[in-house]
Amino acid sequence: MFKSKVFILISASFFFFSCEENSKDPQFCECLSISRTLNEKNKILIENPSNRDIVLKELQSLVSEKRRICKPYENMTGEEMLEKQKDCIN
């Protein structure tokens, strides 16, 4: 439980560092950040299945958060996403 709270706090802090102050769409930058974190957690799950239960709980939380934050961008084309991504710090 404690680890998942720490993970969420760390994820939220990545959001603040992943978006420029003058970003045109900070929510899009947060969507990118959460997507990257979700990919990293999936990689951890594949590489180290011994922590399966812990990682699965974190993944469930991240998927819910990603759905909420990324919803406005679901129908965006790849070209539009790449253009928006330029405003975010990688």
C-alpha positions as CSV (number, residue, x, y, z in Angstrom):
1,M,0.0,0.0,0.0
2,F,2.7,2.4,1.0
3,K,4.8,1.6,-2.2
4,S,1.8,2.3,-4.4
5,K,1.3,5.7,-2.8
6,V,5.0,6.5,-3.2
7,F,4.8,5.3,-6.8
8,I,1.8,7.6,-7.5
9,L,3.6,10.6,-6.0
10,I,6.7,9.9,-8.1
11,S,4.5,9.6,-11.2
12,A,2.8,12.9,-10.5
13,S,6.2,14.6,-10.0
14,F,7.4,13.3,-13.4
15,F,4.4,15.1,-14.9
16,F,5.6,18.4,-13.5
17,F,9.1,17.8,-14.9
18,S,7.9,16.4,-18.3
19,C,6.0,19.6,-19.3
20,E,7.4,22.9,-20.0
21,E,6.0,25.9,-18.1
22,N,4.8,27.4,-21.4
23,S,3.4,24.1,-22.8
24,K,0.3,24.7,-24.8
25,D,-1.3,21.6,-23.4
26,P,0.0,20.3,-20.1
27,Q,-2.7,17.6,-19.9
28,F,-1.2,16.1,-23.1
29,C,2.2,16.1,-21.6
30,E,0.8,14.3,-18.5
31,C,-0.8,11.8,-20.8
32,L,2.6,11.1,-22.4
33,S,4.2,10.8,-19.1
34,I,1.6,8.3,-17.8
35,S,1.9,6.3,-21.0
36,R,5.6,6.0,-20.6
37,T,5.3,5.0,-17.0
38,L,2.7,2.4,-17.9
39,N,5.1,1.0,-20.6
40,E,7.9,0.8,-18.0
41,K,5.7,-1.1,-15.5
42,N,4.6,-3.5,-18.2
43,K,8.3,-4.1,-19.0
44,I,9.0,-4.8,-15.3
45,L,6.1,-7.2,-15.2
46,I,7.5,-9.1,-18.2
47,E,11.1,-9.1,-17.0
48,N,10.4,-9.9,-13.3
49,P,7.2,-11.9,-12.8
50,S,8.0,-12.5,-9.2
51,N,6.6,-9.1,-8.3
52,R,3.4,-9.8,-10.3
53,D,0.8,-8.9,-7.6
54,I,2.4,-5.6,-6.7
55,V,3.0,-4.5,-10.3
56,L,-0.5,-5.5,-11.4
57,K,-2.1,-3.3,-8.7
58,E,0.1,-0.4,-9.9
59,L,-0.8,-1.1,-13.5
60,Q,-4.5,-1.1,-12.7
61,S,-4.2,2.3,-11.0
62,L,-2.1,3.7,-14.0
63,V,-4.6,2.4,-16.6
64,S,-7.5,4.1,-14.8
65,E,-5.5,7.4,-14.6
66,K,-4.4,7.1,-18.2
67,R,-8.0,6.6,-19.4
68,R,-9.1,9.7,-17.5
69,I,-6.2,12.0,-18.6
70,C,-5.8,10.8,-22.2
71,K,-9.5,10.6,-23.1
72,P,-9.5,14.0,-25.0
73,Y,-6.7,12.6,-27.2
74,E,-8.2,9.2,-28.2
75,N,-9.3,10.3,-31.7
76,M,-6.2,12.4,-32.5
77,T,-4.1,11.4,-35.5
78,G,-0.5,10.4,-35.1
79,E,0.6,13.5,-36.9
80,E,-1.4,15.7,-34.4
81,M,0.1,13.8,-31.5
82,L,3.7,14.3,-32.8
83,E,3.0,18.0,-33.2
84,K,1.7,18.3,-29.6
85,Q,4.6,16.2,-28.3
86,K,7.1,18.9,-29.5
87,D,5.7,21.2,-26.7
88,C,6.6,18.7,-24.0
89,I,10.1,18.0,-22.6
90,N,11.0,14.4,-23.0
